Amino acid sequence: MEEKPYKYDAFISYRHVEPDMTIAARLHTMLETFTLPKNLRAESNNQRFRVFRDREELSAADLSDSIQEALRSSANLIVICTRQTPLSPWCAKEIETFRKFHGDQGIIAVLAEGEPDESFPPSLLDLKKELTLEDGTTEFVERELLAAELRLDAVLQPDFPGYAKLLAKDSARVQELGKQSTALLKTEIYRIVAAMLGVSFGDLKQRDKERRLRRTLQLVSAGAAVMLVFGIVMLNLYWRADAAELQSTQQSSLMTMSRAMEQVRAGDRMTGALVGKLAMDGAREEMPAYDKLAAQYAGVLNDALYTDAYETTSVLDTGSTSPFFSISNTDARVLTSGGQNNAYIWDLETGEALYTLRHPMPVFSLSMSEDGRFAYTGALDGNLYEWDAKTGETLRTIPLSSGGSDIRPTADNRVMVAARMDGGVDLWNIETDEIISLDFPEGRRLHRAALHPDGKVIVTSLKSRDTEQYIPFGEVQAWSLQTGELLKTYDLGPNVRSTEFNSSPKYAKDGSVLVLTTPMGLLLEYADGTQKRVDDPLLSVMNDYALSGNGRILYAADNSIVDADVVVWDLEEGMRTDTYSGRAGSIFQLAASPDGQSVAAAWNDNIVTVWDTEKGEGASFKEIREEIRGHTGIVTRLEFSRDSAYLLSGSMDGTVRITPTTARDAGRLVNGTPVTASFQNEYVLLKRTNDDFSESYDLWDWKGEPEEVHGLESADFLSAVRVSPDGKTAAFSRTGYANAGIVNLETGEKLRDTSVHDAVTGGLNSLVDLQFSPDGTQLATLGEDNAIKRIDVGTGRVLGTITDLPAANLALRWSDDGALLYVQTVSGNTAIRKIDGSVEEEIEGVLYAIRKTDTGYTGIGLRGDELFSWSDKEGVQPISMTRERRGIGDRQLNMDTVSPDGEIMLTVVQGEVILTDTQTGERLRTLETAGNIARAGLFSPDGKEVLYTYTDTTAKVISLHSIDTLRTVLQERLGDRALSEEELEAVGR
């Protein structure tokens, strides 16, 4: 081989995902260990190839410049090709850069999946080579790129789903197939090397066979000493290569996980969960950042799988500048418009694009059949398309007389109503293909239409084609959907100009009433044909209105004031009944849930708000319950699903957001709010507000219903209260009483008073805190006199006093073995004392839950808004905190607690309960409350549940789930859902 002015003989271009990584790594090793036959070395003494693979050679800091230089310095480019390779911008860029430096020669493809036309990037399909003609001139002709063959028989089968989908469901299977593919390199390595050397495949293989025979004879006589040295060197090289591979894979996983967290925060939770899974597929426990990745993944899964009501779970990126949609009434699917002449059918639960419906021209209208079996789309080519909604296959194409601007099938799916572009209406009989056109008066065009739920009648309101022409508003008409016959004309009032008023008809979902807007208000027509007028000026000028499922209640947007409201009418009574308080701005869209429980509004600032129509859990009557944020463009469509399980919003930002209306893992409510608990939280004291506004106390053991206890109801203005470990007694202090009282909770009998602390001039004359010892035999009290008293619970005798304490203390705690007492100060520090009063340690930071271990004492704490671990042997060790723990510095210190195993910290911040992994500082979960009023939270004794204040009168219990449980729930929730090619491309995979 001639000496070349190249640093590398080959540059390997590949996607950093399986099986590409395994193939690239094995090819790298085989090339660098491939020994050239002697007669091919020519004048060069090189016996080995030097190969560049970016994950092996470079640090992340100078990746871009160094890769460009490596491509300049490489004689050949080897591209690992699967079906996902054309989607990789990095592979495309590497090919383009190599061609810029070296032309089209020296490019070698390795085909691991698919056919060349689907797995080769476009830049590999237009390679040229220079051809010398007989007359000595040259020309460039198309070069056929022959690829090394690494496609397994299993990969070539028609039912093989593709590596991308298989990776999302079974990463272990992908790794196994990748290893099997590398076995084919034993033969294909000669094809690759032959292309690098410019010799024939057969000649090279024969020469190498002869070389290996001679080499075998030499090795037999080499001796064990040489083998030992070789083994040591190779083992060292292996360790170094493995460490470099581990570091690069870790960096890729961290970047992918960061993308997953971004998607979850943006509301695209289902996709974010899958991206998080993708990040963990490449993670290995020996990675330095494995614990960080695992904690981040747990946070992603918690946020994706366990959501509160009206938290968006999927964001459908339709590619359309103003998407419209139609929701299936029988299964969880939605049909949306899309870009590039497409429409899409999506899964509401998972956010997966199930089918792409392709058209020759842009889609302008669409609808799902009532039974969910068919999808209908209208395109600008003037045709109406019928699709099988279960398979995505085209069933029929029907020409319309003048295109269409909206289509809607009747409930029985017998007639399709198509509003034409020219303002007319066609009725297409789906069974016979017959088309009937409604006979509108000359000069009139459709304004609005309403279909009766029984599929027999359509009501149309008209407007003038000429905006200067007067139009009598008798032209609101009912037509037969079967025959096109005019059935009825409605008299709405005096003649007015069409530019001043147009009627908007709507049927109640049960067909019980037809509502027509009039210049004076409303005209109602009931199923029996009787009519009633409701006159109100607001009704004639409202931007939009929505009807309850039974048609009795009407909700209208009132934008006549600065803070727009929703006004509520009882149509049976013909009067306003309520006003739902709004916010600054204007309401553009309104929707009422079919179950009558909720009303939603879309505003001019792209926010969607939700009201409860009845006072329910966590919502104040007439006040906004939830605000749904995330859209960056005007919301043009707002609709609840038929079962009221989802609220969908389509926006000019090109997305449709899917928002479940109920909580996932809603937990269970407990009557009362948590006040305190026993030492290990076996018993929780709850305060309950009675109907007469008096207060009672209950004790709860995490199992059954809370049981009422006595002895505290008369202790007004409690400043501190604690429950004994056995749940039988409580100790309390109240304002104006600087000592502790102990009561029997079952009988309410006061067992004794302690009078051991001195009053402080100017103080509140109450205890700062008090705590039972872990065994319940002692009570420690912290007074305003800056002293701790240890009291024998049985006798009331003072056992010891600790006086050497910092000023301004806030809380008092015991270590779990009862040997230490420690106080948390207002300034955010901790003073640890042995029970005999001797100083153990002073810590800058607030320490929680000191535990005795085999090696000494340990604990978890916070310094400002930074987490730290502490031990009496090593002192304070900072733990990096995630920035997601927003507002942590505004917390109240006595609201922080640590799980029994010390692995999770609970912090109440700005009305939310935040759970943080104490090993990595990563946020695991945020538990939101109704109205952001959380005041306390605590762990169950086994650490598997959290109890926290949910409303002013209730607490909520939420289960905590292991990472294995979360993975199982994700699989159950998403089923076969996998990341699409576009989604993989978006995360660089």
VENZIQUI-V623828 format. One record per residue. RES is the residue in one small letter. PHI is phi in radians with two decimals (NA if undefined). Layout:
[[RES | PHI] [RES | PHI]]
This chain:
[[m | NA] [e | -1.17] [e | -1.15] [k | -1.93] [p | -1.43] [y | -2.08] [k | -1.32] [y | -2.12] [d | -1.42] [a | -2.70] [f | -2.03] [i | -1.68] [s | -1.83] [y | -2.78] [r | -1.48] [h | -1.51] [v | -2.66] [e | -1.30] [p | -1.56] [d | -0.96] [m | -1.13] [t | -1.10] [i | -1.12] [a | -1.10] [a | -1.14] [r | -1.19] [l | -1.08] [h | -0.98] [t | -1.10] [m | -1.16] [l | -1.17] [e | -1.29] [t | -1.85] [f | -1.34] [t | -1.67] [l | -1.30] [p | -1.00] [k | -1.03] [n | -1.33] [l | -1.80] [r | -1.42] [a | 0.93] [e | -1.43] [s | -1.41] [n | -1.67] [n | -1.23] [q | -1.83] [r | -2.27] [f | -1.47] [r | -1.89] [v | -2.14] [f | -1.80] [r | -2.34] [d | -0.95] [r | -1.24] [e | -1.59] [e | -1.72] [l | -2.12] [s | -1.59] [a | -1.12] [a | -1.14] [d | -2.07] [l | -1.00] [s | -1.11] [d | -1.12] [s | -1.22] [i | -1.13] [q | -1.08] [e | -1.18] [a | -1.11] [l | -1.13] [r | -1.11] [s | -1.71] [s | -1.93] [a | -1.36] [n | -2.35] [l | -2.13] [i | -1.89] [v | -1.97] [i | -1.41] [c | -2.05] [t | -2.23] [r | -1.11] [q | -1.53] [t | -1.04] [p | -1.06] [l | -1.53] [s | -1.49] [p | -1.16] [w | -1.25] [c | -1.09] [a | -1.05] [k | -1.16] [e | -1.13] [i | -1.14] [e | -1.07] [t | -1.17] [f | -1.06] [r | -1.11] [k | -1.13] [f | -1.42] [h | -2.20] [g | 1.39] [d | -1.68] [q | -1.48] [g | 1.41] [i | -1.79] [i | -2.20] [a | -1.83] [v | -2.10] [l | -1.65] [a | -1.87] [e | -2.86] [g | 1.30] [e | -1.71] [p | -0.93] [d | -1.23] [e | -1.91] [s | -1.93] [f | -1.45] [p | -1.02] [p | -0.91] [s | -1.23] [l | -1.58] [l | -1.64] [d | -2.17] [l | -1.21] [k | -2.10] [k | -2.35] [e | -1.53] [l | -2.09] [t | -1.60] [l | -1.51] [e | -1.09] [d | -1.47] [g | 1.58] [t | -1.41] [t | -2.14] [e | -2.59] [f | -1.71] [v | -2.12] [e | -1.14] [r | -1.74] [e | -1.42] [l | -1.62] [l | -1.52] [a | -1.90] [a | -1.20] [e | -1.74] [l | -2.12] [r | -1.45] [l | -1.33] [d | -1.04] [a | -1.11] [v | -1.30] [l | -1.48] [q | -1.22] [p | -1.06] [d | -1.56] [f | -1.21] [p | -1.30] [g | 1.77] [y | -1.07] [a | -1.10] [k | -1.22] [l | -1.14] [l | -1.09] [a | -1.21] [k | -1.84] [d | -2.62] [s | -1.12] [a | -1.11] [r | -1.14] [v | -1.12] [q | -1.10] [e | -1.12] [l | -1.13] [g | -1.08] [k | -1.16] [q | -1.13] [s | -1.12] [t | -1.14] [a | -1.12] [l | -1.20] [l | -1.16] [k | -1.01] [t | -1.68] [e | -1.22] [i | -1.07] [y | -1.20] [r | -1.14] [i | -1.21] [v | -1.14] [a | -1.05] [a | -1.14] [m | -1.18] [l | -1.59] [g | 1.35] [v | -2.04] [s | -1.39] [f | -1.08] [g | -1.17] [d | -1.08] [l | -1.11] [k | -1.12] [q | -1.16] [r | -1.10] [d | -1.22] [k | -1.10] [e | -1.13] [r | -1.09] [r | -1.19] [l | -1.15] [r | -1.12] [r | -1.14] [t | -1.08] [l | -1.14] [q | -1.19] [l | -1.16] [v | -1.04] [s | -1.66] [a | -1.22] [g | 1.80] [a | -1.19] [a | -1.10] [v | -1.12] [m | -1.10] [l | -1.13] [v | -1.09] [f | -1.05] [g | -1.09] [i | -1.12] [v | -1.12] [m | -1.14] [l | -1.11] [n | -1.12] [l | -1.11] [y | -1.10] [w | -1.06] [r | -1.14] [a | -1.12] [d | -1.15] [a | -1.13] [a | -1.15] [e | -1.11] [l | -1.10] [q | -1.15] [s | -1.22] [t | -1.14] [q | -1.07] [q | -1.10] [s | -1.12] [s | -1.12] [l | -1.12] [m | -1.16] [t | -1.16] [m | -1.15] [s | -1.08] [r | -1.14] [a | -1.07] [m | -1.14] [e | -1.10] [q | -1.16] [v | -1.12] [r | -1.08] [a | -1.38] [g | 1.76] [d | -1.53] [r | -1.22] [m | -1.16] [t | -1.13] [g | -1.03] [a | -1.11] [l | -1.20] [v | -1.14] [g | -1.08] [k | -1.08] [l | -1.05] [a | -1.10] [m | -1.34] [d | -1.05] [g | -1.66] [a | -1.41] [r | -2.25] [e | -1.09] [e | -1.39] [m | -1.18] [p | -1.02] [a | -1.75] [y | -1.09] [d | -1.08] [k | -1.13] [l | -1.07] [a | -1.11] [a | -1.17] [q | -1.10] [y | -1.14] [a | -1.05] [g | -1.11] [v | -1.07] [l | -1.18] [n | -1.04] [d | -1.18] [a | -1.41] [l | -1.64] [y | -2.06] [t | -2.03] [d | -1.39] [a | -1.04] [y | 1.08] [e | -1.89] [t | -1.08] [t | -1.92] [s | -2.48] [v | -2.08] [l | -1.52] [d | -1.53] [t | -1.41] [g | 1.43] [s | -1.75] [t | -1.26] [s | -2.59] [p | -1.23] [f | -2.14] [f | -2.62] [s | -2.46] [i | -1.69] [s | -1.20] [n | -1.57] [t | -2.00] [d | -2.46] [a | -1.42] [r | -2.40] [v | -2.45] [l | -1.78] [t | -2.23] [s | -1.31] [g | -2.65] [g | -1.43] [q | 0.94] [n | 1.14] [n | -1.91] [a | -2.26] [y | -2.32] [i | -1.90] [w | -2.07] [d | -1.60] [l | -1.13] [e | -1.28] [t | -1.84] [g | 1.33] [e | -1.45] [a | -1.38] [l | -1.39] [y | -2.48] [t | -1.88] [l | -1.76] [r | -1.65] [h | -2.28] [p | -1.30] [m | -2.45] [p | -1.00] [v | -1.52] [f | -2.00] [s | -2.71] [l | -2.84] [s | -2.90] [m | -1.77] [s | -1.22] [e | -1.03] [d | -1.53] [g | 1.32] [r | -1.45] [f | -2.22] [a | -2.07] [y | -2.18] [t | -2.36] [g | -2.02] [a | -2.08] [l | -1.24] [d | -1.39] [g | 1.51] [n | -1.86] [l | -1.88] [y | -1.95] [e | -1.90] [w | -2.17] [d | -1.39] [a | -1.23] [k | -1.57] [t | -2.18] [g | 1.41] [e | -1.48] [t | -1.30] [l | -1.80] [r | -2.58] [t | -2.19] [i | -2.08] [p | -1.24] [l | -1.77] [s | -1.17] [s | -2.62] [g | 1.12] [g | -2.92] [s | -1.94] [d | -2.81] [i | -2.37] [r | -2.74] [p | -1.46] [t | -1.29] [a | -1.07] [d | -1.53] [n | 1.04] [r | -1.75] [v | -2.25] [m | -1.85] [v | -1.64] [a | -2.14] [a | -1.44] [r | -1.39] [m | -1.08] [d | -1.48] [g | 1.63] [g | -1.53] [v | -2.32] [d | -1.90] [l | -1.95] [w | -1.73] [n | -1.33] [i | -1.13] [e | -1.40] [t | -1.86] [d | 1.21] [e | -1.25] [i | -2.08] [i | -2.03] [s | -1.79] [l | -1.23] [d | -1.62] [f | -1.38] [p | -1.06] [e | -1.03] [g | 1.49] [r | -1.93] [r | -2.48] [l | -1.18] [h | -1.84] [r | -2.45] [a | -2.50] [a | -2.36] [l | -1.73] [h | -1.20] [p | -0.99] [d | -1.42] [g | 1.34] [k | -1.91] [v | -2.32] [i | -2.15] [v | -1.90] [t | -2.09] [s | -2.01] [l | -1.95] [k | -2.39] [s | -1.37] [r | -1.17] [d | -1.83] [t | -1.15] [e | -1.61] [q | -1.58] [y | -1.28] [i | -2.41] [p | -1.27] [f | -1.48] [g | -1.27] [e | -1.48] [v | -2.01] [q | -2.33] [a | -1.89] [w | -2.26] [s | -1.37] [l | -1.33] [q | -1.49] [t | -1.99] [g | 1.37] [e | -1.27] [l | -1.25] [l | -1.71] [k | -2.85] [t | -2.11] [y | -1.71] [d | -1.70] [l | -1.73] [g | 2.45] [p | -1.20] [n | -1.21] [v | -2.40] [r | -1.26] [s | -1.14] [t | -1.36] [e | -1.69] [f | -2.80] [n | -2.36] [s | -1.29] [s | -2.10] [p | -1.45] [k | -2.57] [y | -1.70] [a | -1.11] [k | -1.08] [d | -1.62] [g | 1.29] [s | -1.29] [v | -2.63] [l | -1.86] [v | -1.94] [l | -2.13] [t | -1.38] [t | -2.24] [p | -1.05] [m | -1.89] [g | 2.72] [l | -2.34] [l | -2.06] [l | -1.89] [e | -2.18] [y | -1.62] [a | -1.05] [d | -1.48] [g | 1.62] [t | -1.23] [q | -2.16] [k | -2.58] [r | -1.81] [v | -2.15] [d | -1.68] [d | -2.81] [p | -0.97] [l | -1.08] [l | -1.13] [s | -1.47] [v | -2.09] [m | -1.17] [n | -1.14] [d | -2.71] [y | -2.52] [a | -2.37] [l | -1.96] [s | -1.16] [g | -1.00] [n | -1.63] [g | 1.33] [r | -1.40] [i | -1.87] [l | -2.06] [y | -1.99] [a | -2.20] [a | -1.40] [d | -1.94] [n | -1.74] [s | -1.41] [i | -2.14] [v | -1.05] [d | -1.66] [a | -1.12] [d | -2.20] [v | -1.96] [v | -1.70] [v | -1.94] [w | -2.03] [d | -1.63] [l | -1.24] [e | -1.17] [e | -1.48] [g | 1.20] [m | -2.60] [r | -1.20] [t | -2.09] [d | -2.78] [t | -2.33] [y | -1.60] [s | -1.10] [g | -1.87] [r | -2.74] [a | -1.13] [g | 2.24] [s | -2.20] [i | -1.61] [f | -1.75] [q | -2.40] [l | -2.29] [a | -2.58] [a | -2.01] [s | -1.22] [p | -1.02] [d | -1.40] [g | 1.33] [q | -1.61] [s | -2.47] [v | -2.28] [a | -2.14] [a | -2.36] [a | -1.80] [w | -1.90] [n | -1.18] [d | -1.75] [n | 1.34] [i | -1.60] [v | -1.91] [t | -2.00] [v | -2.31] [w | -2.02] [d | -1.46] [t | -1.33] [e | -2.22] [k | -1.16] [g | -2.36] [e | -1.01] [g | 1.29] [a | -2.29] [s | -1.60] [f | -1.00] [k | 1.32] [e | -1.76] [i | -1.06] [r | -1.46] [e | -2.40] [e | -2.06] [i | -1.80] [r | -1.94] [g | 2.37] [h | -1.20] [t | -1.94] [g | -2.34] [i | -1.01] [v | -1.39] [t | -1.81] [r | -2.57] [l | -2.47] [e | -2.74] [f | -1.55] [s | -1.22] [r | -1.04] [d | -1.52] [s | 1.13] [a | -1.39] [y | -2.32] [l | -2.03] [l | -1.94] [s | -2.33] [g | -1.85] [s | -2.33] [m | -1.25] [d | -1.41] [g | 1.59] [t | -2.07] [v | -2.05] [r | -1.73] [i | -1.79] [t | -2.21] [p | -1.11] [t | -1.61] [t | -2.17] [a | -1.31] [r | -1.70] [d | 1.09] [a | -1.24] [g | 1.22] [r | -2.34] [l | -1.60] [v | -2.13] [n | -1.25] [g | 1.98] [t | -2.04] [p | -1.17] [v | -1.85] [t | -2.86] [a | -2.64] [s | -1.26] [f | -0.97] [q | -1.77] [n | 1.16] [e | -1.11] [y | -2.19] [v | -2.02] [l | -1.60] [l | -1.98] [k | -1.76] [r | -2.12] [t | -1.65] [n | -1.48] [d | -1.07] [d | -1.58] [f | 1.25] [s | -1.34] [e | -2.02] [s | -2.22] [y | -2.18] [d | -2.17] [l | -1.98] [w | -2.29] [d | -1.88] [w | 1.35] [k | -1.98] [g | -1.60] [e | -1.55] [p | -1.06] [e | -1.98] [e | -1.17] [v | -2.14] [h | -2.32] [g | 1.84] [l | -1.94] [e | -1.12] [s | -1.62] [a | -1.53] [d | -1.12] [f | 0.99] [l | -1.10] [s | -1.73] [a | -2.79] [v | -2.67] [r | -2.44] [v | -1.86] [s | -1.20] [p | -0.99] [d | -1.58] [g | 1.29] [k | -1.66] [t | -2.27] [a | -2.41] [a | -1.99] [f | -2.54] [s | -2.40] [r | -2.31] [t | -1.01] [g | 1.55] [y | -2.37] [a | -1.40] [n | -2.36] [a | -1.93] [g | -1.97] [i | -2.09] [v | -2.20] [n | -1.48] [l | -1.23] [e | -1.34] [t | -1.73] [g | 1.45] [e | -1.23] [k | -1.42] [l | -1.42] [r | -2.99] [d | -1.98] [t | -1.94] [s | -2.26] [v | -2.18] [h | -1.83] [d | -1.49] [a | -1.21] [v | -2.00] [t | -1.06] [g | 1.47] [g | -1.53] [l | -1.49] [n | 0.98] [s | -2.58] [l | -1.31] [v | -1.33] [d | -2.86] [l | -2.67] [q | -2.58] [f | -1.29] [s | -1.20] [p | -0.98] [d | -1.61] [g | 1.37] [t | -1.52] [q | -2.18] [l | -2.18] [a | -1.74] [t | -2.13] [l | -1.99] [g | -1.82] [e | -1.18] [d | -1.39] [n | 1.13] [a | -2.25] [i | -1.90] [k | -1.98] [r | -1.79] [i | -2.11] [d | -1.26] [v | -1.09] [g | -1.26] [t | -2.00] [g | 1.45] [r | -1.31] [v | -1.33] [l | -1.62] [g | -3.10] [t | -2.29] [i | -2.08] [t | -2.03] [d | -1.46] [l | -2.14] [p | -1.11] [a | -1.42] [a | 0.98] [n | -1.54] [l | -2.05] [a | -2.59] [l | -2.21] [r | -2.44] [w | -1.82] [s | -1.27] [d | -1.23] [d | -1.70] [g | 1.30] [a | -1.67] [l | -2.18] [l | -2.14] [y | -2.52] [v | -2.04] [q | -1.82] [t | -1.69] [v | -1.07] [s | -1.36] [g | 1.59] [n | -2.08] [t | -2.32] [a | -1.99] [i | -1.82] [r | -2.29] [k | -1.27] [i | -1.16] [d | -1.44] [g | 1.74] [s | -1.25] [v | -1.29] [e | -1.64] [e | -2.98] [e | -1.99] [i | -2.10] [e | -1.46] [g | 2.42] [v | -1.66] [l | -1.77] [y | -2.20] [a | 0.90] [i | -1.26] [r | -2.12] [k | -1.60] [t | -2.10] [d | -1.13] [t | -1.81] [g | 2.39] [y | -1.68] [t | -2.36] [g | -2.90] [i | -2.12] [g | -2.64] [l | -2.23] [r | -2.07] [g | 1.14] [d | -2.01] [e | -1.99] [l | -1.41] [f | -2.58] [s | -1.84] [w | -2.44] [s | -2.49] [d | -1.26] [k | -1.68] [e | -1.93] [g | 1.31] [v | -1.56] [q | -2.17] [p | -1.09] [i | -2.13] [s | -1.06] [m | -1.82] [t | -1.24] [r | -1.26] [e | -1.26] [r | -1.42] [r | -1.13] [g | 1.20] [i | -1.10] [g | -1.22] [d | -1.61] [r | -1.27] [q | -1.70] [l | -1.04] [n | -1.34] [m | -1.67] [d | -1.57] [t | -2.68] [v | -2.15] [s | -1.10] [p | -0.98] [d | -1.54] [g | 1.30] [e | -1.65] [i | -2.30] [m | -1.84] [l | -1.88] [t | -2.34] [v | -1.66] [v | -2.34] [q | 0.86] [g | 1.41] [e | -2.03] [v | -1.80] [i | -1.93] [l | -1.87] [t | -2.21] [d | -1.27] [t | -1.34] [q | -1.42] [t | -2.08] [g | 1.36] [e | -1.46] [r | -1.25] [l | -1.68] [r | -2.91] [t | -2.09] [l | -1.84] [e | -1.52] [t | -2.01] [a | -1.33] [g | 1.48] [n | 0.90] [i | -2.11] [a | -1.00] [r | -2.14] [a | -2.76] [g | -2.72] [l | -2.73] [f | -1.59] [s | -1.22] [p | -0.99] [d | -1.56] [g | 1.30] [k | -1.65] [e | -2.39] [v | -2.23] [l | -1.93] [y | -2.63] [t | -1.09] [y | -1.93] [t | -2.26] [d | -1.12] [t | -2.21] [t | -2.34] [a | -2.09] [k | -2.16] [v | -1.92] [i | -2.11] [s | -1.41] [l | -1.74] [h | -2.05] [s | -1.24] [i | -1.11] [d | -1.17] [t | -1.13] [l | -1.08] [r | -1.10] [t | -1.11] [v | -1.11] [l | -1.07] [q | -1.10] [e | -1.15] [r | -1.26] [l | -1.70] [g | 1.02] [d | -1.54] [r | -1.04] [a | -2.28] [l | -1.16] [s | -1.32] [e | -1.05] [e | -1.16] [e | -1.20] [l | -1.14] [e | -1.11] [a | -1.13] [v | -1.78] [g | 1.31] [r | -1.99]]
